[in-house]
Amino acid sequence: MDDLKSKYLSQIANAADENALETIRVAAVGKKGEVALKMRELGKMTPEQRQEAGPALNALKNEINSAIMAKKAGLADAALDERLRTEWLDVTLPTRARRTGTLHPVSQAQEELTAIFAELGFSVAEGPRIDTDWYNFDALNIPGHHPARAEMDTFYMHRAEGDDRPPHVLRTHTSPVQIRSMEKMGAPLRIICPGGVYRADYDQTHTPMFHQVEGLALDTDISMANLKWTLEEFVKAFFEVDNVELRFRASHFPFTEPSAEVDIRCSWKDGTLKIGEGDDWMEILGSGMVHPKVIAAGGIDPDVYQGFAFGIGIDRLAMLKYGIPDLRAFFDSDLRWLRHYGFQCLDMPSLHGGLSR
Ligand code: DAH
């Protein structure tokens, strides 16, 4: 029995892992193990011998079992120590380069133009995308019967029968923010209002939702010359090239008098859109001297204040600057397109830092 004991205790002490330990357990104290075989021999013994050998065998069995348990716990501790030693993380390491989202070209263009107009002293104003037809039309000198209402392809909000609140529309332009800003801030005033607008229209250069930036400058001594200078400065800064060619065309808008539209020279050769060359013109903005009725609708005295306003298509600016020939792709949410045309979201454009590095 002493031999058995020392044999198994040393095997247990040297067991490398739990599997080895289990093999030893079966061989020693399993049903057919050496200790069990010895116990079977008890039957052949004399009662005196049995009285001595029985408890001794039981004690041996218990001793081997507890040695196995103790060794098992020791092995588990060692395994945990080993895991803790190998599985660690250096939290001071820099993060791994991962695929991050990108800034949509429209957002990028909006950040860029905001930086430019900020340098010119314009602050950013906002208004609701769902507005009353008064702000969207009447206040801008477009009364109910005016053909401009029909031309705008307006989306009207549904009204329940008996609802006597004023009709609401998805704003067809950012011009209603002119009125809201005049009401809120009075004059003198120098603001831009970028944002989404809606019209039922769909082709290569039109989508039902697109973006404009409205501009409004009101003061006591503003002329068309200020408007022209501001727009030329803006376009030069935005396109970051010297050869942008602009065309001012006399036009008509109910909310300005006189009015001008501005086109940029471009070419559409072989499916690529290029700015500053070719025989095509792309219209990018409408502008003019604010109509006295509009100034009055904003609660300001048109005999004291006058000013200029403009509305620029942001999506078209982005198409021209980044050579994107189809406006519809802007809103397809195609990840490959977004990764290709997207911008680093942490690079804020500024005039001194470079607009679109
Ligand atoms: N609201 C016009 C449009 O959506 C653009 C526009 C033209 C805005 C002349 C102006 C302006 O502020 O003075 O077509």
Residues whose N, C-alpha, C, O or C-beta is under 5 A from the ligand:
A	BS01	DAH	T172 H173 S175 G215 F253 T256 G286 S287 G288 A309 F310 G311
